[in-house]
């Protein structure tokens, strides 16, 4: 059970986090996160499960375009051309997090947790999961205008599912 995120965290997310961390430990794989719209929530979740949090190597919270480019070495042209909330940027975030860490699996999240600009779709989130020597997986989710908190929790479910698939 997570400690600091209870009671706000749904039981299914708590169980999924523990399962992913236990699987990563059993496989001797380490994890890194690169988060934008979730603001470090996944990293917090992965370090909150007592006894198995050692599978977590590090996390990057890259909320701004500058942070994405500076910390994860994403080409500014990619961010400007494709947009910070895009498949290309999510993939570049995951691959950049792997390159900037010693981890085996990286999960990246970029999206609109709430209302953005006039042309931004609330609840649009791109996920990418990179594992060394494997193709990078991508998912695009349209959670809708359900609010920042519910969107972030929905992101945890998708992120944990993708990490679990990468471990298998």
N, CA, C and O of each residue as an XYZ file, in Angstrom:
672
protein
N       0.843     -1.180      0.000
C       0.000      0.000      0.000
C       0.891      1.246      0.000
O       1.901      1.309      0.701
N       0.489      2.229     -0.802
C       1.218      3.480     -0.783
C       0.962      4.183      0.535
O      -0.063      3.966      1.182
N       1.880      5.006      0.915
C       1.757      5.651      2.214
C       1.225      7.075      2.092
O       0.183      7.393      2.664
N       1.919      7.926      1.363
C       1.576      9.347      1.377
C       0.429      9.707      0.454
O      -0.205     10.743      0.653
N       0.137      8.885     -0.554
C      -0.947      9.224     -1.486
C      -2.301      8.674     -1.039
O      -3.320      8.968     -1.664
N      -2.323      7.894      0.014
C      -3.595      7.403      0.541
C      -4.231      8.511      1.367
O      -3.478      9.242      2.010
N      -5.518      8.701      1.411
C      -6.557      7.883      0.813
C      -6.992      8.367     -0.571
O      -7.968      7.849     -1.113
N      -6.302      9.334     -1.152
C      -6.720      9.900     -2.424
C      -6.551      8.943     -3.599
O      -7.226      9.097     -4.617
N      -5.677      7.974     -3.478
C      -5.372      7.073     -4.575
C      -6.336      5.890     -4.580
O      -6.488      5.217     -3.560
N      -6.989      5.627     -5.712
C      -7.890      4.471     -5.777
C      -7.127      3.158     -5.545
O      -5.951      3.043     -5.888
N      -7.805      2.192     -4.969
C      -7.184      0.907     -4.631
C      -6.575      0.213     -5.847
O      -5.511     -0.397     -5.741
N      -7.246      0.301     -7.013
C      -6.722     -0.396     -8.193
C      -5.382      0.194     -8.637
O      -4.515     -0.540     -9.113
N      -5.203      1.492     -8.490
C      -3.939      2.129     -8.854
C      -2.857      1.724     -7.853
O      -1.722      1.440     -8.236
N      -3.208      1.700     -6.603
C      -2.281      1.266     -5.562
C      -1.797     -0.161     -5.820
O      -0.601     -0.441     -5.741
N      -2.728     -1.054     -6.128
C      -2.372     -2.454     -6.404
C      -1.505     -2.559     -7.665
O      -0.547     -3.330     -7.698
N      -1.842     -1.790     -8.689
C      -1.080     -1.827     -9.944
C       0.340     -1.331     -9.728
O       1.279     -1.886    -10.298
N       0.514     -0.298     -8.918
C       1.858      0.218     -8.635
C       2.697     -0.834     -7.940
O       3.852     -1.055     -8.305
N       2.124     -1.481     -6.945
C       2.855     -2.529     -6.226
C       3.216     -3.664     -7.183
O       4.347     -4.152     -7.155
N       2.286     -4.090     -8.019
C       2.535     -5.192     -8.948
C       3.653     -4.848     -9.928
O       4.518     -5.680    -10.201
N       3.641     -3.639    -10.451
C       4.668     -3.212    -11.404
C       6.036     -3.169    -10.721
O       7.030     -3.640    -11.275
N       6.076     -2.609     -9.532
C       7.349     -2.524     -8.821
C       7.875     -3.902     -8.440
O       9.074     -4.156     -8.550
N       7.002     -4.784     -7.998
C       7.430     -6.147     -7.665
C       7.961     -6.857     -8.907
O       8.971     -7.557     -8.834
N       7.291     -6.684    -10.043
C       7.739     -7.312    -11.293
C       9.081     -6.739    -11.738
O       9.950     -7.478    -12.201
N       9.249     -5.439    -11.598
C      10.521     -4.809    -11.966
C      11.648     -5.324    -11.073
O      12.736     -5.629    -11.561
N      11.396     -5.419     -9.788
C      12.411     -5.943     -8.869
C      12.763     -7.390     -9.208
O      13.938     -7.758     -9.236
N      11.746     -8.205     -9.465
C      11.980     -9.616     -9.788
C      12.797     -9.767    -11.069
O      13.619    -10.676    -11.183
N      12.567     -8.873    -12.032
C      13.286     -8.925    -13.311
C      14.597     -8.145    -13.264
O      15.335     -8.103    -14.248
N      14.878     -7.535    -12.130
C      16.078     -6.708    -11.954
C      16.134     -5.574    -12.978
O      17.173     -5.308    -13.582
N      14.981     -4.912    -13.156
C      14.867     -3.770    -14.066
C      14.600     -2.514    -13.255
O      13.896     -2.549    -12.245
N      15.165     -1.413    -13.704
C      14.933     -0.137    -13.022
C      14.116      0.787    -13.919
O      14.112      0.654    -15.143
N      13.425      1.725    -13.277
C      12.468      2.593    -13.956
C      12.859      4.060    -13.845
O      13.430      4.492    -12.844
N      12.541      4.820    -14.891
C      12.702      6.269    -14.899
C      11.407      6.856    -15.464
O      10.768      6.250    -16.324
N      11.029      8.031    -14.978
C       9.840      8.698    -15.491
C      10.210     10.059    -16.067
O      11.169     10.698    -15.632
N       9.434     10.483    -17.047
C       9.535     11.823    -17.622
C       8.105     12.343    -17.696
O       7.316     11.900    -18.531
N       7.780     13.283    -16.822
C       6.383     13.703    -16.668
C       6.202     15.193    -16.940
O       7.025     16.030    -16.570
N       5.103     15.478    -17.594
C       4.721     16.865    -17.804
C       3.402     17.122    -17.067
O       3.417     17.656    -15.958
N       2.281     16.759    -17.654
C       0.980     17.104    -17.069
C       0.701     16.432    -15.733
O      -0.175     16.883    -14.995
N       1.410     15.381    -15.409
C       1.198     14.717    -14.122
C       2.105     15.279    -13.028
O       1.972     14.905    -11.863
N       3.008     16.158    -13.384
C       3.794     16.902    -12.408
C       4.570     16.080    -11.392
O       4.791     16.544    -10.274
N       4.984     14.882    -11.749
C       5.749     14.057    -10.825
C       4.919     13.062    -10.034
O       5.447     12.373     -9.161
N       3.632     12.976    -10.325
C       2.763     12.073     -9.571
C       3.182     10.613     -9.741
O       3.144      9.844     -8.780
N       3.582     10.224    -10.957
C       4.007      8.840    -11.172
C       5.279      8.544    -10.385
O       5.389      7.490     -9.759
N       6.229      9.453    -10.413
C       7.462      9.263     -9.635
C       7.131      9.147     -8.153
O       7.691      8.299     -7.458
N       6.238      9.980     -7.669
C       5.834      9.920     -6.272
C       5.196      8.572     -5.946
O       5.483      7.970     -4.911
N       4.340      8.115     -6.833
C       3.675      6.832     -6.631
C       4.690      5.688     -6.586
O       4.592      4.805     -5.734
N       5.653      5.700     -7.492
C       6.626      4.618     -7.580
C       7.628      4.619     -6.422
O       8.267      3.601     -6.155
N       7.763      5.733     -5.750
C       8.671      5.782     -4.596
C       7.925      5.642     -3.275
O       8.529      5.683     -2.204
N       6.631      5.480     -3.359
C       5.797      5.454     -2.159
C       5.439      4.044     -1.689
O       4.838      3.877     -0.627
N       5.803      3.036     -2.472
C       5.435      1.673     -2.119
C       6.596      1.036     -1.358
O       7.639      0.725     -1.932
N       6.393      0.856     -0.081
C       7.446      0.346      0.800
C       7.912     -1.045      0.377
O       7.108     -1.916      0.045
N       9.217     -1.228      0.397
C       9.801     -2.533      0.138
C      10.189     -2.802     -1.308
O      11.006     -3.686     -1.566
N       9.629     -2.067     -2.249
C       9.944     -2.306     -3.668
C      10.267     -1.021     -4.430
O      10.456     -1.053     -5.646
N      10.330      0.080     -3.741
C      10.596      1.354     -4.420
C      12.021      1.429     -4.963
O      12.348      2.356     -5.704
N      12.867      0.472     -4.608
C      14.238      0.469     -5.120
C      14.290      0.254     -6.626
O      15.333      0.481     -7.240
N      13.197     -0.174     -7.232
C      13.150     -0.334     -8.686
C      13.145      1.022     -9.394
O      13.428      1.101    -10.589
N      12.825      2.080     -8.663
C      12.761      3.407     -9.268
C      14.143      4.048     -9.257
O      14.766      4.167     -8.202
N      14.628      4.464    -10.438
C      15.963      5.030    -10.561
C      15.961      6.561    -10.450
O      16.758      7.135     -9.708
N      15.081      7.200    -11.175
C      14.959      8.661    -11.103
C      13.746      9.119    -11.893
O      13.127      8.347    -12.626
N      13.417     10.412    -11.723
C      12.307     10.994    -12.462
C      12.636     12.403    -12.920
O      13.397     13.126    -12.276
N      12.049     12.773    -14.038
C      12.176     14.119    -14.580
C      10.786     14.738    -14.647
O       9.875     14.165    -15.245
N      10.625     15.902    -14.035
C       9.389     16.661    -14.197
C       9.733     17.783    -15.167
O      10.478     18.706    -14.837
N       9.181     17.684    -16.356
C       9.524     18.608    -17.443
C       8.237     19.268    -17.947
O       7.719     18.940    -19.014
N       7.754     20.190    -17.155
C       6.472     20.814    -17.425
C       6.540     21.799    -18.594
O       5.609     21.879    -19.396
N       7.623     22.534    -18.687
C       7.741     23.541    -19.753
C       8.453     22.970    -20.980
O       9.117     21.936    -20.907
N       8.300     23.656    -22.090
C       9.007     23.265    -23.313
C      10.515     23.328    -23.083
O      11.250     22.437    -23.507
N      10.973     24.387    -22.409
C      12.409     24.521    -22.140
C      12.930     23.334    -21.342
O      13.999     22.805    -21.646
N      12.190     22.915    -20.330
C      12.629     21.789    -19.501
C      12.719     20.515    -20.328
O      13.665     19.742    -20.173
N      11.755     20.290    -21.199
C      11.785     19.101    -22.058
C      13.053     19.099    -22.908
O      13.726     18.077    -23.044
N      13.362     20.249    -23.472
C      14.534     20.358    -24.348
C      15.843     20.280    -23.565
O      16.771     19.582    -23.974
N      15.918     20.989    -22.450
C      17.170     21.054    -21.692
C      17.489     19.761    -20.946
O      18.628     19.297    -20.980
N      16.510     19.180    -20.280
C      16.783     18.004    -19.444
C      16.750     16.685    -20.215
O      17.470     15.745    -19.877
N      15.919     16.619    -21.244
C      15.771     15.366    -21.988
C      16.377     15.447    -23.385
O      16.301     14.496    -24.164
N      16.973     16.586    -23.688
C      17.677     16.785    -24.965
C      16.773     16.576    -26.175
O      17.188     16.004    -27.183
N      15.532     17.048    -26.062
C      14.612     17.001    -27.186
C      14.908     18.206    -28.072
O      15.073     19.323    -27.581
N      14.973     17.975    -29.363
C      15.234     19.076    -30.303
C      14.089     20.088    -30.220
O      12.916     19.722    -30.305
N      14.439     21.343    -30.055
C      13.423     22.392    -29.970
C      12.529     22.367    -31.206
O      11.330     22.628    -31.108
N      13.096     22.059    -32.353
C      12.322     21.994    -33.584
C      11.205     20.954    -33.476
O      10.109     21.165    -33.995
N      11.476     19.840    -32.809
C      10.453     18.804    -32.626
C       9.297     19.340    -31.794
O       8.132     19.140    -32.138
N       9.619     20.015    -30.708
C       8.580     20.565    -29.838
C       7.779     21.638    -30.570
O       6.552     21.662    -30.478
N       8.452     22.516    -31.290
C       7.768     23.607    -32.003
C       6.928     23.070    -33.165
O       5.799     23.513    -33.376
N       7.474     22.128    -33.905
C       6.793     21.601    -35.089
C       5.614     20.711    -34.710
O       4.538     20.819    -35.298
N       5.814     19.838    -33.735
C       4.794     18.840    -33.393
C       3.890     19.268    -32.245
O       2.766     18.783    -32.119
N       4.381     20.174    -31.411
C       3.655     20.575    -30.213
C       4.121     19.760    -29.025
O       4.486     18.593    -29.167
N       4.107     20.377    -27.851
C       4.572     19.704    -26.640
C       3.702     18.511    -26.283
O       4.167     17.574    -25.634
N       2.442     18.539    -26.704
C       1.532     17.426    -26.462
C       1.351     16.702    -27.791
O       0.448     17.012    -28.568
N       2.227     15.732    -28.035
C       2.206     15.009    -29.302
C       2.895     13.662    -29.131
O       3.622     13.424    -28.167
N       2.643     12.804    -30.088
C       3.314     11.497    -30.096
C       4.830     11.685    -30.158
O       5.573     11.067    -29.395
N       5.277     12.544    -31.071
C       6.718     12.734    -31.271
C       7.410     13.188    -29.992
O       8.498     12.710    -29.674
N       6.794     14.098    -29.265
C       7.417     14.599    -28.037
C       7.363     13.545    -26.934
O       8.329     13.397    -26.185
N       6.269     12.819    -26.819
C       6.195     11.759    -25.807
C       7.283     10.712    -26.043
O       7.952     10.286    -25.101
N       7.459     10.302    -27.286
C       8.488      9.320    -27.620
C       9.871      9.887    -27.321
O      10.715      9.204    -26.739
N      10.101     11.138    -27.720
C      11.400     11.774    -27.455
C      11.652     11.910    -25.955
O      12.790     11.774    -25.506
N      10.601     12.177    -25.178
C      10.751     12.263    -23.727
C      11.182     10.917    -23.146
O      12.108     10.862    -22.337
N      10.523      9.841    -23.548
C      10.858      8.519    -23.019
C      12.280      8.134    -23.408
O      13.052      7.662    -22.574
N      12.618      8.335    -24.663
C      13.953      7.976    -25.127
C      15.013      8.878    -24.505
O      16.117      8.420    -24.210
N      14.694     10.145    -24.303
C      15.612     11.067    -23.652
C      15.829     10.718    -22.190
O      16.939     10.847    -21.675
N      14.769     10.278    -21.518
C      14.893      9.874    -20.110
C      15.780      8.642    -19.976
O      16.575      8.548    -19.041
N      15.649      7.703    -20.899
C      16.528      6.537    -20.879
C      17.983      6.955    -21.079
O      18.880      6.495    -20.373
N      18.195      7.832    -22.052
C      19.558      8.272    -22.359
C      20.185      9.046    -21.199
O      21.401      9.008    -21.010
N      19.357      9.746    -20.424
C      19.861     10.584    -19.330
C      19.855      9.861    -17.983
O      20.010     10.492    -16.938
N      19.677      8.549    -18.006
C      19.604      7.789    -16.760
C      20.329      6.456    -16.923
O      20.904      6.155    -17.969
N      20.278      5.677    -15.855
C      20.826      4.321    -15.885
C      19.691      3.297    -15.872
O      19.935      2.102    -15.706
N      18.463      3.757    -16.046
C      17.298      2.881    -15.958
C      17.166      2.000    -17.204
O      17.793      2.237    -18.237
N      16.328      0.982    -17.062
C      16.059      0.051    -18.154
C      14.771      0.385    -18.905
O      14.645      0.102    -20.096
N      13.819      0.989    -18.196
C      12.510      1.304    -18.775
C      12.154      2.740    -18.416
O      12.293      3.160    -17.267
N      11.690      3.489    -19.421
C      11.263      4.876    -19.204
C       9.809      5.029    -19.600
O       9.372      4.493    -20.618
N       9.061      5.762    -18.790
C       7.678      6.078    -19.104
C       7.544      7.591    -19.158
O       7.918      8.289    -18.215
N       7.009      8.095    -20.265
C       6.817      9.534    -20.450
C       5.333      9.861    -20.590
O       4.563      9.103    -21.179
N       4.957     11.006    -20.036
C       3.569     11.477    -20.081
C       3.577     12.950    -20.428
O       4.250     13.741    -19.767
N       2.829     13.331    -21.469
C       2.656     14.740    -21.810
C       1.224     14.948    -22.277
O       0.716     14.184    -23.097
N       0.582     15.966    -21.763
C      -0.811     16.171    -22.139
C      -1.419     17.391    -21.503
O      -0.731     18.224    -20.913
N      -2.729     17.477    -21.635
C      -3.506     18.566    -21.047
C      -4.387     17.975    -19.948
O      -5.429     17.384    -20.228
N      -3.957     18.140    -18.693
C      -4.734     17.610    -17.570
C      -6.006     18.433    -17.362
O      -6.989     17.934    -16.813
N      -5.986     19.666    -17.792
C      -7.147     20.543    -17.680
C      -7.186     21.436    -18.901
O      -6.505     21.165    -19.890
N      -7.968     22.486    -18.847
C      -8.056     23.384    -19.985
C      -6.697     24.015    -20.300
O      -6.001     24.490    -19.402
N      -6.336     24.015    -21.552
C      -5.103     24.668    -22.006
C      -5.482     25.908    -22.797
O      -6.276     26.736    -22.352
N      -4.906     26.014    -23.958
C      -5.225     27.133    -24.844
C      -6.528     26.881    -25.577
O      -7.166     25.845    -25.392
N      -6.923     27.840    -26.417
C      -8.217     27.722    -27.109
C      -8.325     26.507    -28.029
O      -9.428     26.003    -28.240
N      -7.226     26.031    -28.573
C      -7.265     24.878    -29.480
C      -6.831     23.578    -28.806
O      -6.704     22.550    -29.471
N      -6.603     23.615    -27.493
C      -6.142     22.439    -26.771
C      -7.326     21.610    -26.280
O      -8.327     22.153    -25.812
N      -7.199     20.311    -26.390
C      -8.249     19.390    -25.970
C      -8.012     18.943    -24.527
O      -7.060     18.208    -24.266
N      -8.856     19.370    -23.586
C      -8.686     18.898    -22.207
C      -8.749     17.370    -22.148
O      -9.634     16.749    -22.736
N      -7.800     16.782    -21.433
C      -7.788     15.337    -21.288
C      -7.041     14.586    -22.381
O      -6.978     13.357    -22.346
N      -6.471     15.303    -23.356
C      -5.643     14.648    -24.374
C      -4.267     14.394    -23.772
O      -3.594     15.331    -23.345
N      -3.849     13.140    -23.735
C      -2.564     12.790    -23.144
C      -1.858     11.764    -24.029
O      -2.461     10.794    -24.489
N      -0.565     12.004    -24.254
C       0.286     11.062    -24.987
C       1.232     10.403    -23.998
O       1.811     11.066    -23.137
N       1.382      9.094    -24.130
C       2.261      8.289    -23.299
C       3.264      7.591    -24.207
O       2.933      7.204    -25.328
N       4.480      7.435    -23.723
C       5.465      6.622    -24.432
C       6.243      5.821    -23.401
O       6.545      6.299    -22.308
N       6.559      4.590    -23.781
C       7.323      3.711    -22.898
C       8.479      3.139    -23.702
O       8.282      2.459    -24.709
N       9.680      3.428    -23.242
C      10.888      2.956    -23.915
C      11.611      1.970    -23.011
O      11.743      2.184    -21.806
N      12.071      0.896    -23.617
C      12.914     -0.079    -22.916
C      14.162     -0.273    -23.766
O      14.088     -0.386    -24.989
N      15.278     -0.310    -23.111
C      16.539     -0.477    -23.836
C      16.455     -1.689    -24.766
O      16.009     -2.767    -24.374
N      16.900     -1.478    -26.015
C      16.950     -2.524    -27.040
C      15.574     -3.055    -27.435
O      15.460     -4.190    -27.897
N      14.536     -2.252    -27.258
C      13.178     -2.602    -27.673
C      12.564     -1.384    -28.380
O      13.007     -0.258    -28.158
N      11.563     -1.596    -29.216
C      10.872     -0.446    -29.820
C      10.096      0.334    -28.758
O       9.610     -0.242    -27.785
N       9.986      1.626    -28.950
C       9.250      2.485    -28.017
C       7.754      2.401    -28.317
O       7.329      2.572    -29.459
N       6.968      2.138    -27.282
C       5.509      2.049    -27.410
C       4.891      3.429    -27.180
O       5.446      4.255    -26.454
N       3.742      3.667    -27.803
C       3.024      4.942    -27.658
C       1.539      4.658    -27.472
O       0.991      3.716    -28.044
N       0.908      5.489    -26.664
C      -0.559      5.475    -26.533
C      -1.048      6.909    -26.502
O      -0.403      7.793    -25.939
N      -2.172      7.115    -27.100
C      -2.859      8.413    -27.063
C      -4.203      8.184    -26.399
O      -4.975      7.321    -26.817
N      -4.477      8.959    -25.363
C      -5.736      8.830    -24.631
C      -6.501     10.143    -24.679
O      -5.913     11.224    -24.660
N      -7.815     10.029    -24.742
C      -8.715     11.184    -24.715
C      -9.630     10.994    -23.505
O     -10.707     10.406    -23.613
N      -9.189     11.497    -22.361
C      -9.931     11.308    -21.118
C     -11.134     12.248    -21.014
O     -12.043     12.004    -20.221
N     -11.144     13.316    -21.808
C     -12.222     14.289    -21.752
C     -11.963     15.335    -20.683
O     -10.944     15.309    -19.993
N     -12.891     16.238    -20.566
C     -12.767     17.357    -19.618
C     -13.277     16.911    -18.247
O     -14.316     17.376    -17.780
N     -12.530     16.002    -17.608
C     -12.956     15.419    -16.327
C     -12.293     16.094    -15.132
O     -12.596     15.764    -13.985
N     -11.392     17.033    -15.391
C     -10.709     17.736    -14.309
C      -9.274     17.262    -14.166
O      -8.920     16.164    -14.597
N      -8.452     18.108    -13.551
C      -7.024     17.823    -13.434
C      -6.731     16.577    -12.587
O      -5.948     15.722    -13.001
N      -7.340     16.470    -11.428
C      -7.099     15.330    -10.551
C      -7.514     14.014    -11.189
O      -6.705     13.088    -11.256
N      -8.756     13.903    -11.661
C      -9.171     12.656    -12.299
C      -8.347     12.307    -13.541
O      -8.103     11.130    -13.808
N      -7.919     13.311    -14.295
C      -7.072     13.037    -15.467
C      -5.739     12.462    -15.018
O      -5.249     11.497    -15.606
N      -5.151     13.044    -13.987
C      -3.866     12.544    -13.499
C      -3.981     11.114    -12.973
O      -3.084     10.303    -13.198
N      -5.053     10.802    -12.291
C      -5.247      9.433    -11.802
C      -5.446      8.479    -12.976
O      -4.916      7.368    -12.965
N      -6.200      8.898    -13.984
C      -6.364      8.075    -15.188
C      -5.010      7.845    -15.858
O      -4.749      6.763    -16.384
N      -4.163      8.853    -15.838
C      -2.807      8.713    -16.393
C      -2.012      7.660    -15.642
O      -1.232      6.930    -16.255
N      -2.188      7.562    -14.328
C      -1.456      6.564    -13.554
C      -1.818      5.160    -14.025
O      -0.947      4.298    -14.142
N      -3.100      4.929    -14.296
C      -3.534      3.612    -14.752
C      -2.859      3.237    -16.073
O      -2.338      2.131    -16.219
N      -2.874      4.160    -17.027
C      -2.269      3.894    -18.334
C      -0.763      3.703    -18.190
O      -0.197      2.771    -18.760
N      -0.120      4.577    -17.437
C       1.333      4.508    -17.269
C       1.748      3.177    -16.647
O       2.679      2.533    -17.129
N       1.072      2.768    -15.594
C       1.410      1.508    -14.927
C       1.171      0.321    -15.847
O       1.942     -0.638    -15.838
N       0.117      0.377    -16.635
C      -0.171     -0.687    -17.598
C       0.962     -0.773    -18.628
O       1.424     -1.868    -18.951
N       1.399      0.355    -19.133
C       2.480      0.361    -20.134
C       3.793     -0.143    -19.546
O       4.520     -0.896    -20.194
N       4.094      0.268    -18.332
C       5.327     -0.226    -17.685
C       5.241     -1.736    -17.502
O       6.204     -2.458    -17.760
N       4.088     -2.200    -17.058
C       3.904     -3.653    -16.879
C       4.117     -4.412    -18.180
O       4.747     -5.470    -18.183
N       3.602     -3.885    -19.283
C       3.801     -4.521    -20.586
C       5.280     -4.536    -20.963
O       5.764     -5.513    -21.535
N       5.997     -3.467    -20.649
C       7.425     -3.399    -20.984
C       8.251     -4.373    -20.161
O       9.285     -4.853    -20.624
N       7.807     -4.669    -18.952
C       8.532     -5.603    -18.102
C       8.364     -7.034    -18.607
O       9.309     -7.822    -18.573
N       7.168     -7.365    -19.072
C       6.866     -8.746    -19.546
C       7.701     -9.154    -20.731
O       7.561    -10.270    -21.230
